[in-house]
Amino acid sequence: MLKALLSLTRPANLVTAIADVLAGMAIAGYFLVPNPPPAPVGWLCLATVGLYGGGVVFNDVFDAELDAIERPERAIPSGLVSKQAASLLGAGLYVMGVFASFLVNSTAGWLAMAIVLLSLIYDRFGKHHNWFGPLNMGLCRGLNLLLGVSILPEQVGPWAWVGLVPVAYIGAITMISRGEVHGGRAGTLRLAGLLYALVIGCVAALAQRRGQLGTALPFLILFGYYIFPPLWRAVRDPIGRNIGLAVKAGVLSLIVMNAAWVAAFASFPLAMLVFCLLPLSRLLAKAFAVT
């Protein structure tokens, strides 16, 4: 029962959400502040676990009938977890996320509320729309990055536009994921590849502007190495299995992208600490579903 409940939260993905927040803190300049207090870091990491976890739990709640046909092995359609229990879990995670955010500051709290609203819109409505679904999901990740930036509230305004980068990246992954069960289209996958390249270019340009391209470049190279080969295999043969592997690689590689952000805005050692979350995420991905 416990493993079934955990599976609803996609534990491997939760690690990527923590990496988002850490990257946002680096963008805000928090790690360059002399002796920054650790408590806000902990609260925001807890907050993103609650917000992301709540979102993916409600995704399965709303998809229970469809999963009974397409993915009957999942926790709710298999009967391991009831819809009521899953709904309570999702609601509890949301409350935890919002509460922990407000403990940091009101800006973080309101960003958390926006993430809750957007994730519920995606779970219930957005995923069914061709263009709004990817945009909707991307906005959730963009706000999650800004949740990290909000550790210094005055930095949210100047860096709000950076949230568009994960919007493009997650939008691409969301487009790809629609072919995960029945197969997809090579044209859609190629468009996702262009968005991937745009994201890498944006991070590289910002790193260059800050004089940190040499620090960020190893992570950007690794990022490309992790995401492009699975995507290319899916382009050549867009069957469900190949697309699923491309989606999994894209989600887990968020950690590498976030390490590149940290390298561009903080330091190589801190970027390595974020990168070290990748083995943990991959280990969890072996035990729990990612998509």
Buried (B, 14 or more C-beta within 10 A) or exposed (E): EEEBBBBBBBBBBBBBBBBBBBBBBBBBBBBEEEEBEEEBBEBBBBBBBBBBBBBBBBBBBBBBEEBEEEBEEBBBBEEBBEBEBBBEBBBBBBEBBBBBBBBBBEBBBBBBBBBBEBBBBBBEEBBEEEEBBBBBBBBBBBBBBBBBBBBBBEBBEEBBEBBBBBBBBBBBBBBBBBBBBEBBEEEBBEBBBEBBEBBBEBBBEBBBEEEBBEBBBBBBEBBBEBBBEBBBBBBEEBBBEBBBBBBBBBBBBBBBBBBBBBBBBBBBEBBBBBBEBBEBBBEBBEEBBBB
